[in-house]
């Protein structure tokens, strides 16, 4: 099996929508890391203090064949291409341990897609 790590940075109020969208498109779970981000848009200030909205980094470990379907779902349902919404990227995964309980789900997904 070949895996990819999908990394999504998104405004906190969209986190649940991103997770639900990815799960409907084939992701089996997610890890959420709270964060802050600075994008290309102008940052708002109030009396010299920079106001930044909370951001989440959402990680999805998925079978390689699911990536395109999940990204298309992000574009369709989460408006991920719109400025200021967030971004999504993939990273290669060379080795994985600790996911034995999810391997059957990955196998079922692969079988369903190719048969």
N, CA, C and O atoms as CSV, one atom per row, in Angstrom:
chain,resi,resn,atom,element,x,y,z
A,1,UNK,N,N,0.835,-1.180,0.000
A,1,UNK,CA,C,0.000,0.000,0.000
A,1,UNK,C,C,0.878,1.240,0.000
A,1,UNK,O,O,1.942,1.282,0.619
A,2,UNK,N,N,0.396,2.247,-0.715
A,2,UNK,CA,C,1.095,3.526,-0.753
A,2,UNK,C,C,0.215,4.583,-0.103
A,2,UNK,O,O,-0.975,4.699,-0.396
A,3,UNK,N,N,0.827,5.342,0.778
A,3,UNK,CA,C,0.084,6.349,1.521
A,3,UNK,C,C,0.588,7.747,1.198
A,3,UNK,O,O,1.738,7.941,0.804
A,4,UNK,N,N,-0.300,8.709,1.376
A,4,UNK,CA,C,0.025,10.127,1.299
A,4,UNK,C,C,-0.518,10.777,2.563
A,4,UNK,O,O,-1.515,10.330,3.130
A,5,UNK,N,N,0.144,11.825,2.986
A,5,UNK,CA,C,-0.352,12.630,4.094
A,5,UNK,C,C,-0.941,13.897,3.487
A,5,UNK,O,O,-0.228,14.684,2.863
A,6,UNK,N,N,-2.231,14.088,3.670
A,6,UNK,CA,C,-2.864,15.329,3.240
A,6,UNK,C,C,-2.798,16.291,4.417
A,6,UNK,O,O,-3.219,15.964,5.527
A,7,UNK,N,N,-2.264,17.478,4.162
A,7,UNK,CA,C,-2.146,18.522,5.174
A,7,UNK,C,C,-3.057,19.670,4.746
A,7,UNK,O,O,-2.905,20.218,3.654
A,8,UNK,N,N,-3.990,20.024,5.599
A,8,UNK,CA,C,-4.918,21.115,5.298
A,8,UNK,C,C,-4.794,22.157,6.399
A,8,UNK,O,O,-4.900,21.835,7.582
A,9,UNK,N,N,-4.572,23.403,6.007
A,9,UNK,CA,C,-4.644,24.498,6.967
A,9,UNK,C,C,-5.920,25.258,6.643
A,9,UNK,O,O,-6.161,25.629,5.494
A,10,UNK,N,N,-6.728,25.483,7.660
A,10,UNK,CA,C,-8.038,26.079,7.428
A,10,UNK,C,C,-8.465,26.875,8.655
A,10,UNK,O,O,-8.047,26.583,9.775
A,11,UNK,N,N,-9.296,27.874,8.432
A,11,UNK,CA,C,-9.842,28.628,9.561
A,11,UNK,C,C,-10.621,27.681,10.464
A,11,UNK,O,O,-11.297,26.763,9.998
A,12,UNK,N,N,-10.512,27.923,11.748
A,12,UNK,CA,C,-11.074,27.016,12.755
A,12,UNK,C,C,-12.561,26.725,12.539
A,12,UNK,O,O,-13.012,25.612,12.811
A,13,UNK,N,N,-13.318,27.693,12.061
A,13,UNK,CA,C,-14.752,27.471,11.880
A,13,UNK,C,C,-15.074,26.540,10.710
A,13,UNK,O,O,-16.220,26.116,10.560
A,14,UNK,N,N,-14.084,26.219,9.884
A,14,UNK,CA,C,-14.290,25.300,8.762
A,14,UNK,C,C,-13.714,23.909,9.008
A,14,UNK,O,O,-13.843,23.029,8.158
A,15,UNK,N,N,-13.087,23.702,10.150
A,15,UNK,CA,C,-12.414,22.432,10.422
A,15,UNK,C,C,-13.357,21.242,10.317
A,15,UNK,O,O,-13.040,20.264,9.640
A,16,UNK,N,N,-14.495,21.309,10.967
A,16,UNK,CA,C,-15.429,20.173,10.942
A,16,UNK,C,C,-15.920,19.886,9.533
A,16,UNK,O,O,-16.077,18.727,9.150
A,17,UNK,N,N,-16.163,20.940,8.758
A,17,UNK,CA,C,-16.613,20.746,7.372
A,17,UNK,C,C,-15.534,20.053,6.551
A,17,UNK,O,O,-15.837,19.168,5.750
A,18,UNK,N,N,-14.276,20.446,6.742
A,18,UNK,CA,C,-13.159,19.809,6.033
A,18,UNK,C,C,-13.071,18.331,6.414
A,18,UNK,O,O,-12.895,17.478,5.544
A,19,UNK,N,N,-13.190,18.027,7.693
A,19,UNK,CA,C,-13.109,16.634,8.148
A,19,UNK,C,C,-14.270,15.815,7.585
A,19,UNK,O,O,-14.062,14.718,7.068
A,20,UNK,N,N,-15.483,16.342,7.683
A,20,UNK,CA,C,-16.644,15.618,7.158
A,20,UNK,C,C,-16.528,15.390,5.656
A,20,UNK,O,O,-16.853,14.312,5.157
A,21,UNK,N,N,-16.062,16.410,4.938
A,21,UNK,CA,C,-15.899,16.302,3.487
A,21,UNK,C,C,-14.875,15.235,3.140
A,21,UNK,O,O,-15.105,14.421,2.245
A,22,UNK,N,N,-13.744,15.232,3.841
A,22,UNK,CA,C,-12.697,14.241,3.569
A,22,UNK,C,C,-13.183,12.832,3.885
A,22,UNK,O,O,-12.900,11.896,3.137
A,23,UNK,N,N,-13.906,12.674,4.978
A,23,UNK,CA,C,-14.419,11.343,5.334
A,23,UNK,C,C,-15.410,10.835,4.294
A,23,UNK,O,O,-15.378,9.659,3.931
A,24,UNK,N,N,-16.286,11.707,3.814
A,24,UNK,CA,C,-17.235,11.305,2.775
A,24,UNK,C,C,-16.521,10.908,1.488
A,24,UNK,O,O,-17.034,10.103,0.710
A,25,UNK,N,N,-15.327,11.477,1.264
A,25,UNK,CA,C,-14.560,11.186,0.054
A,25,UNK,C,C,-13.553,10.056,0.243
A,25,UNK,O,O,-12.830,9.722,-0.696
A,26,UNK,N,N,-13.488,9.452,1.445
A,26,UNK,CA,C,-12.632,8.288,1.616
A,26,UNK,C,C,-11.635,8.309,2.748
A,26,UNK,O,O,-11.013,7.283,3.024
A,27,UNK,N,N,-11.453,9.440,3.421
A,27,UNK,CA,C,-10.531,9.471,4.561
A,27,UNK,C,C,-11.138,8.682,5.719
A,27,UNK,O,O,-12.357,8.662,5.891
A,28,UNK,N,N,-10.293,8.040,6.501
A,28,UNK,CA,C,-10.790,7.214,7.604
A,28,UNK,C,C,-10.627,7.877,8.966
A,28,UNK,O,O,-11.153,7.370,9.956
A,29,UNK,N,N,-9.924,8.977,9.039
A,29,UNK,CA,C,-9.718,9.667,10.301
A,29,UNK,C,C,-8.903,10.921,10.075
A,29,UNK,O,O,-8.480,11.198,8.953
A,30,UNK,N,N,-8.679,11.679,11.135
A,30,UNK,CA,C,-7.940,12.929,11.020
A,30,UNK,C,C,-7.254,13.245,12.337
A,30,UNK,O,O,-7.678,12.796,13.402
A,31,UNK,N,N,-6.188,14.027,12.243
A,31,UNK,CA,C,-5.519,14.594,13.407
A,31,UNK,C,C,-5.603,16.101,13.266
A,31,UNK,O,O,-5.288,16.645,12.208
A,32,UNK,N,N,-6.024,16.780,14.321
A,32,UNK,CA,C,-6.201,18.232,14.287
A,32,UNK,C,C,-5.172,18.875,15.206
A,32,UNK,O,O,-5.046,18.506,16.374
A,33,UNK,N,N,-4.439,19.843,14.663
A,33,UNK,CA,C,-3.431,20.576,15.423
A,33,UNK,C,C,-3.805,22.060,15.387
A,33,UNK,O,O,-3.874,22.643,14.305
A,34,UNK,N,N,-4.048,22.680,16.543
A,34,UNK,CA,C,-4.363,24.110,16.551
A,34,UNK,C,C,-3.139,24.920,16.129
A,34,UNK,O,O,-2.003,24.551,16.427
A,35,UNK,N,N,-3.385,26.025,15.434
A,35,UNK,CA,C,-2.261,26.840,15.002
A,35,UNK,C,C,-2.673,28.267,14.703
A,35,UNK,O,O,-3.814,28.671,14.926
A,36,UNK,N,N,-1.716,29.013,14.194
A,36,UNK,CA,C,-1.941,30.372,13.706
A,36,UNK,C,C,-1.240,30.476,12.377
A,36,UNK,O,O,-0.228,29.815,12.145
A,37,UNK,N,N,-1.770,31.299,11.510
A,37,UNK,CA,C,-1.148,31.424,10.208
A,37,UNK,C,C,-1.175,32.848,9.703
A,37,UNK,O,O,-2.002,33.662,10.114
A,38,UNK,N,N,-0.262,33.127,8.811
A,38,UNK,CA,C,-0.210,34.418,8.143
A,38,UNK,C,C,-0.264,34.129,6.657
A,38,UNK,O,O,0.640,33.500,6.107
A,39,UNK,N,N,-1.319,34.583,6.009
A,39,UNK,CA,C,-1.474,34.354,4.579
A,39,UNK,C,C,-1.090,35.587,3.795
A,39,UNK,O,O,-0.478,36.516,4.323
A,40,UNK,N,N,-1.456,35.582,2.530
A,40,UNK,CA,C,-1.135,36.692,1.656
A,40,UNK,C,C,-2.001,37.925,1.898
A,40,UNK,O,O,-1.630,39.030,1.502
A,41,UNK,N,N,-3.157,37.744,2.548
A,41,UNK,CA,C,-4.049,38.876,2.765
A,41,UNK,C,C,-3.489,39.793,3.852
A,41,UNK,O,O,-2.656,39.395,4.666
A,42,UNK,N,N,-3.972,41.025,3.835
A,42,UNK,CA,C,-3.538,41.978,4.861
A,42,UNK,C,C,-4.038,41.541,6.226
A,42,UNK,O,O,-5.183,41.114,6.376
A,43,UNK,N,N,-3.181,41.651,7.199
A,43,UNK,CA,C,-3.575,41.302,8.568
A,43,UNK,C,C,-4.257,42.505,9.199
A,43,UNK,O,O,-3.887,43.650,8.937
A,44,UNK,N,N,-5.249,42.239,10.026
A,44,UNK,CA,C,-5.989,43.307,10.693
A,44,UNK,C,C,-5.280,43.672,11.992
A,44,UNK,O,O,-4.761,42.811,12.703
A,45,UNK,N,N,-5.273,44.970,12.280
A,45,UNK,CA,C,-4.686,45.417,13.539
A,45,UNK,C,C,-5.710,46.262,14.291
A,45,UNK,O,O,-6.586,46.892,13.699
A,46,UNK,N,N,-5.571,46.254,15.594
A,46,UNK,CA,C,-6.447,47.034,16.462
A,46,UNK,C,C,-5.564,47.640,17.536
A,46,UNK,O,O,-5.046,46.923,18.392
A,47,UNK,N,N,-5.387,48.959,17.502
A,47,UNK,CA,C,-4.492,49.665,18.417
A,47,UNK,C,C,-3.099,49.043,18.434
A,47,UNK,O,O,-2.495,48.873,19.493
A,48,UNK,N,N,-2.604,48.709,17.257
A,48,UNK,CA,C,-1.252,48.173,17.136
A,48,UNK,C,C,-1.121,46.681,17.378
A,48,UNK,O,O,-0.042,46.122,17.183
A,49,UNK,N,N,-2.195,46.021,17.798
A,49,UNK,CA,C,-2.161,44.573,18.017
A,49,UNK,C,C,-2.673,43.864,16.767
A,49,UNK,O,O,-3.711,44.228,16.215
A,50,UNK,N,N,-1.948,42.872,16.340
A,50,UNK,CA,C,-2.373,42.105,15.173
A,50,UNK,C,C,-3.448,41.113,15.577
A,50,UNK,O,O,-3.304,40.375,16.552
A,51,UNK,N,N,-4.521,41.111,14.813
A,51,UNK,CA,C,-5.631,40.197,15.073
A,51,UNK,C,C,-5.563,39.073,14.048
A,51,UNK,O,O,-5.704,39.305,12.847
A,52,UNK,N,N,-5.350,37.877,14.524
A,52,UNK,CA,C,-5.293,36.710,13.649
A,52,UNK,C,C,-6.350,35.720,14.101
A,52,UNK,O,O,-6.459,35.414,15.288
A,53,UNK,N,N,-7.119,35.227,13.162
A,53,UNK,CA,C,-8.107,34.220,13.506
A,53,UNK,C,C,-7.434,32.891,13.765
A,53,UNK,O,O,-6.367,32.610,13.220
A,54,UNK,N,N,-8.054,32.076,14.594
A,54,UNK,CA,C,-7.481,30.757,14.863
A,54,UNK,C,C,-7.508,29.880,13.616
A,54,UNK,O,O,-8.438,29.946,12.812
A,55,UNK,N,N,-6.491,29.076,13.473
A,55,UNK,CA,C,-6.331,28.184,12.334
A,55,UNK,C,C,-6.105,26.773,12.859
A,55,UNK,O,O,-5.510,26.582,13.919
A,56,UNK,N,N,-6.578,25.805,12.119
A,56,UNK,CA,C,-6.281,24.413,12.434
A,56,UNK,C,C,-5.477,23.804,11.301
A,56,UNK,O,O,-5.682,24.125,10.130
A,57,UNK,N,N,-4.567,22.928,11.665
A,57,UNK,CA,C,-3.863,22.094,10.697
A,57,UNK,C,C,-4.484,20.713,10.846
A,57,UNK,O,O,-4.442,20.112,11.920
A,58,UNK,N,N,-5.057,20.220,9.760
A,58,UNK,CA,C,-5.734,18.925,9.790
A,58,UNK,C,C,-4.929,17.952,8.937
A,58,UNK,O,O,-4.642,18.223,7.771
A,59,UNK,N,N,-4.568,16.820,9.530
A,59,UNK,CA,C,-3.766,15.804,8.849
A,59,UNK,C,C,-4.623,14.580,8.561
A,59,UNK,O,O,-5.352,14.091,9.424
A,60,UNK,N,N,-4.519,14.095,7.324
A,60,UNK,CA,C,-5.222,12.876,6.921
A,60,UNK,C,C,-4.197,11.917,6.324
A,60,UNK,O,O,-3.518,12.273,5.361
A,61,UNK,N,N,-4.072,10.727,6.865
A,61,UNK,CA,C,-3.247,9.686,6.260
A,61,UNK,C,C,-4.181,8.856,5.393
A,61,UNK,O,O,-5.092,8.201,5.901
A,62,UNK,N,N,-3.953,8.884,4.078
A,62,UNK,CA,C,-4.875,8.212,3.163
A,62,UNK,C,C,-4.114,7.350,2.169
A,62,UNK,O,O,-2.939,7.581,1.881
A,63,UNK,N,N,-4.808,6.365,1.662
A,63,UNK,CA,C,-4.285,5.550,0.570
A,63,UNK,C,C,-4.141,6.479,-0.640
A,63,UNK,O,O,-4.999,7.324,-0.895
A,64,UNK,N,N,-3.059,6.308,-1.366
A,64,UNK,CA,C,-2.719,7.206,-2.468
A,64,UNK,C,C,-3.868,7.413,-3.458
A,64,UNK,O,O,-4.058,8.520,-3.961
A,65,UNK,N,N,-4.624,6.371,-3.737
A,65,UNK,CA,C,-5.692,6.484,-4.737
A,65,UNK,C,C,-6.845,7.385,-4.292
A,65,UNK,O,O,-7.674,7.759,-5.122
A,66,UNK,N,N,-6.922,7.739,-3.021
A,66,UNK,CA,C,-8.012,8.587,-2.506
A,66,UNK,C,C,-7.725,10.082,-2.630
A,66,UNK,O,O,-8.641,10.895,-2.503
A,67,UNK,N,N,-6.487,10.452,-2.872
A,67,UNK,CA,C,-6.089,11.857,-2.799
A,67,UNK,C,C,-6.883,12.730,-3.764
A,67,UNK,O,O,-7.452,13.738,-3.345
A,68,UNK,N,N,-6.937,12.375,-5.024
A,68,UNK,CA,C,-7.615,13.208,-6.026
A,68,UNK,C,C,-9.083,13.407,-5.658
A,68,UNK,O,O,-9.595,14.524,-5.746
A,69,UNK,N,N,-9.757,12.352,-5.252
A,69,UNK,CA,C,-11.177,12.438,-4.888
A,69,UNK,C,C,-11.376,13.375,-3.686
A,69,UNK,O,O,-12.331,14.152,-3.658
A,70,UNK,N,N,-10.488,13.304,-2.707
A,70,UNK,CA,C,-10.594,14.168,-1.525
A,70,UNK,C,C,-10.337,15.623,-1.897
A,70,UNK,O,O,-11.050,16.512,-1.434
A,71,UNK,N,N,-9.325,15.877,-2.729
A,71,UNK,CA,C,-9.040,17.250,-3.147
A,71,UNK,C,C,-10.201,17.833,-3.949
A,71,UNK,O,O,-10.554,18.998,-3.767
A,72,UNK,N,N,-10.788,17.043,-4.822
A,72,UNK,CA,C,-11.944,17.518,-5.586
A,72,UNK,C,C,-13.104,17.852,-4.653
A,72,UNK,O,O,-13.823,18.826,-4.877
A,73,UNK,N,N,-13.289,17.048,-3.609
A,73,UNK,CA,C,-14.342,17.321,-2.626
A,73,UNK,C,C,-14.047,18.613,-1.860
A,73,UNK,O,O,-14.962,19.392,-1.595
A,74,UNK,N,N,-12.781,18.850,-1.501
A,74,UNK,CA,C,-12.411,20.105,-0.835
A,74,UNK,C,C,-12.768,21.302,-1.717
A,74,UNK,O,O,-13.328,22.291,-1.244
A,75,UNK,N,N,-12.435,21.199,-3.005
A,75,UNK,CA,C,-12.710,22.298,-3.926
A,75,UNK,C,C,-14.213,22.532,-4.063
A,75,UNK,O,O,-14.665,23.677,-4.091
A,76,UNK,N,N,-14.974,21.469,-4.145
A,76,UNK,CA,C,-16.417,21.580,-4.367
A,76,UNK,C,C,-17.176,22.024,-3.116
A,76,UNK,O,O,-18.053,22.884,-3.203
A,77,UNK,N,N,-16.856,21.456,-1.969
A,77,UNK,CA,C,-17.655,21.681,-0.766
A,77,UNK,C,C,-17.054,22.663,0.241
A,77,UNK,O,O,-17.775,23.195,1.085
A,78,UNK,N,N,-15.744,22.910,0.164
A,78,UNK,CA,C,-15.085,23.771,1.161
A,78,UNK,C,C,-14.512,25.052,0.566
A,78,UNK,O,O,-13.947,25.869,1.293
A,79,UNK,N,N,-14.648,25.238,-0.738
A,79,UNK,CA,C,-14.126,26.444,-1.410
A,79,UNK,C,C,-12.655,26.686,-1.089
A,79,UNK,O,O,-12.239,27.824,-0.873
A,80,UNK,N,N,-11.881,25.625,-1.060
A,80,UNK,CA,C,-10.485,25.715,-0.630
A,80,UNK,C,C,-9.640,26.610,-1.548
A,80,UNK,O,O,-8.585,27.091,-1.134
A,81,UNK,N,N,-10.085,26.835,-2.775
A,81,UNK,CA,C,-9.339,27.698,-3.700
A,81,UNK,C,C,-9.580,29.190,-3.465
A,81,UNK,O,O,-8.860,30.028,-4.007
A,82,UNK,N,N,-10.576,29.517,-2.669
A,82,UNK,CA,C,-10.886,30.925,-2.410
A,82,UNK,C,C,-9.823,31.542,-1.497
A,82,UNK,O,O,-9.367,30.894,-0.554
A,83,UNK,N,N,-9.425,32.789,-1.770
A,83,UNK,CA,C,-8.421,33.443,-0.921
A,83,UNK,C,C,-8.870,33.516,0.534
A,83,UNK,O,O,-10.024,33.830,0.826
A,84,UNK,N,N,-7.954,33.225,1.431
A,84,UNK,CA,C,-8.213,33.333,2.851
A,84,UNK,C,C,-8.921,32.151,3.484
A,84,UNK,O,O,-9.125,32.137,4.698
A,85,UNK,N,N,-9.303,31.150,2.687
A,85,UNK,CA,C,-10.008,29.990,3.238
A,85,UNK,C,C,-9.028,29.006,3.845
A,85,UNK,O,O,-9.244,28.514,4.952
A,86,UNK,N,N,-7.965,28.718,3.137
A,86,UNK,CA,C,-6.978,27.754,3.606
A,86,UNK,C,C,-6.215,27.176,2.441
A,86,UNK,O,O,-6.255,27.706,1.331
A,87,UNK,N,N,-5.526,26.094,2.699
A,87,UNK,CA,C,-4.793,25.416,1.629
A,87,UNK,C,C,-4.684,23.940,1.964
A,87,UNK,O,O,-4.810,23.532,3.119
A,88,UNK,N,N,-4.446,23.150,0.924
A,88,UNK,CA,C,-4.267,21.713,1.106
A,88,UNK,C,C,-3.077,21.277,0.272
A,88,UNK,O,O,-2.862,21.776,-0.833
A,89,UNK,N,N,-2.309,20.347,0.807
A,89,UNK,CA,C,-1.157,19.810,0.095
A,89,UNK,C,C,-0.964,18.362,0.505
A,89,UNK,O,O,-1.537,17.902,1.493
A,90,UNK,N,N,-0.152,17.649,-0.263
A,90,UNK,CA,C,0.167,16.267,0.098
A,90,UNK,C,C,1.658,16.117,0.309
A,90,UNK,O,O,2.465,16.842,-0.274
A,91,UNK,N,N,2.004,15.171,1.148
A,91,UNK,CA,C,3.392,14.793,1.387
A,91,UNK,C,C,3.505,13.283,1.216
A,91,UNK,O,O,2.593,12.544,1.587
A,92,UNK,N,N,4.622,12.825,0.655
A,92,UNK,CA,C,4.799,11.377,0.534
A,92,UNK,C,C,5.043,10.753,1.904
A,92,UNK,O,O,5.627,11.376,2.790
A,93,UNK,N,N,4.591,9.527,2.060
A,93,UNK,CA,C,4.793,8.778,3.304
A,93,UNK,C,C,5.560,7.518,2.944
A,93,UNK,O,O,5.067,6.680,2.189
A,94,UNK,N,N,6.762,7.382,3.481
A,94,UNK,CA,C,7.601,6.228,3.158
A,94,UNK,C,C,7.311,5.024,4.038
A,94,UNK,O,O,7.326,3.890,3.559
A,95,UNK,N,N,7.047,5.254,5.310
A,95,UNK,CA,C,6.797,4.146,6.234
A,95,UNK,C,C,5.732,4.546,7.238
A,95,UNK,O,O,5.623,5.711,7.621
A,96,UNK,N,N,4.947,3.562,7.657
A,96,UNK,CA,C,3.895,3.796,8.643
A,96,UNK,C,C,3.851,2.618,9.600
A,96,UNK,O,O,3.921,1.465,9.172
A,97,UNK,N,N,3.736,2.896,10.886
A,97,UNK,CA,C,3.463,1.862,11.884
A,97,UNK,C,C,2.319,2.369,12.751
A,97,UNK,O,O,2.095,3.575,12.851
A,98,UNK,N,N,1.605,1.455,13.369
A,98,UNK,CA,C,0.553,1.840,14.292
A,98,UNK,C,C,-0.816,2.038,13.673
A,98,UNK,O,O,-1.692,2.639,14.295
A,99,UNK,N,N,-1.020,1.542,12.454
A,99,UNK,CA,C,-2.337,1.707,11.835
A,99,UNK,C,C,-2.956,0.368,11.445
A,99,UNK,O,O,-3.777,0.301,10.531
A,100,UNK,N,N,-2.568,-0.672,12.126
A,100,UNK,CA,C,-3.068,-2.010,11.786
A,100,UNK,C,C,-4.589,-2.064,11.781
A,100,UNK,O,O,-5.182,-2.768,10.964
A,101,UNK,N,N,-5.223,-1.328,12.685
A,101,UNK,CA,C,-6.686,-1.352,12.752
A,101,UNK,C,C,-7.351,-0.678,11.556
A,101,UNK,O,O,-8.529,-0.921,11.293
A,102,UNK,N,N,-6.620,0.163,10.828
A,102,UNK,CA,C,-7.192,0.852,9.670
A,102,UNK,C,C,-6.872,0.173,8.344
A,102,UNK,O,O,-7.474,0.504,7.323
A,103,UNK,N,N,-5.945,-0.761,8.344
A,103,UNK,CA,C,-5.533,-1.403,7.096
A,103,UNK,C,C,-6.720,-2.054,6.391
A,103,UNK,O,O,-6.824,-1.963,5.168
A,104,UNK,N,N,-7.612,-2.705,7.126
A,104,UNK,CA,C,-8.776,-3.329,6.495
A,104,UNK,C,C,-9.653,-2.291,5.795
A,104,UNK,O,O,-10.178,-2.555,4.714
A,105,UNK,N,N,-9.813,-1.123,6.400
A,105,UNK,CA,C,-10.592,-0.060,5.762
A,105,UNK,C,C,-9.932,0.381,4.462
A,105,UNK,O,O,-10.610,0.585,3.454
A,106,UNK,N,N,-8.602,0.530,4.484
A,106,UNK,CA,C,-7.885,0.924,3.276
A,106,UNK,C,C,-8.034,-0.129,2.183
A,106,UNK,O,O,-8.223,0.207,1.014
A,107,UNK,N,N,-7.950,-1.391,2.560
A,107,UNK,CA,C,-8.111,-2.478,1.585
A,107,UNK,C,C,-9.510,-2.469,0.980
A,107,UNK,O,O,-9.667,-2.648,-0.227
A,108,UNK,N,N,-10.523,-2.262,1.813
A,108,UNK,CA,C,-11.898,-2.205,1.315
A,108,UNK,C,C,-12.081,-1.049,0.339
A,108,UNK,O,O,-12.736,-1.205,-0.692
A,109,UNK,N,N,-11.505,0.109,0.658
A,109,UNK,CA,C,-11.603,1.261,-0.237
A,109,UNK,C,C,-10.953,0.967,-1.579
A,109,UNK,O,O,-11.519,1.267,-2.630
A,110,UNK,N,N,-9.767,0.383,-1.542
A,110,UNK,CA,C,-9.061,0.070,-2.785
A,110,UNK,C,C,-9.861,-0.925,-3.612
A,110,UNK,O,O,-9.992,-0.761,-4.825
A,111,UNK,N,N,-10.388,-1.941,-2.974
A,111,UNK,CA,C,-11.173,-2.952,-3.683
A,111,UNK,C,C,-12.419,-2.320,-4.306
A,111,UNK,O,O,-12.742,-2.593,-5.462
A,112,UNK,N,N,-13.113,-1.483,-3.549
A,112,UNK,CA,C,-14.329,-0.842,-4.052
A,112,UNK,C,C,-14.044,0.066,-5.245
A,112,UNK,O,O,-14.852,0.157,-6.169
A,113,UNK,N,N,-12.903,0.733,-5.221
A,113,UNK,CA,C,-12.590,1.656,-6.307
A,113,UNK,C,C,-12.173,0.920,-7.579
A,113,UNK,O,O,-12.503,1.363,-8.680
A,114,UNK,N,N,-11.462,-0.179,-7.448
A,114,UNK,CA,C,-10.900,-0.834,-8.627
A,114,UNK,C,C,-11.701,-2.025,-9.123
A,114,UNK,O,O,-11.420,-2.527,-10.212
A,115,UNK,N,N,-12.685,-2.495,-8.371
A,115,UNK,CA,C,-13.497,-3.636,-8.815
A,115,UNK,C,C,-14.901,-3.225,-9.164
A,115,UNK,O,O,-15.711,-4.065,-9.555
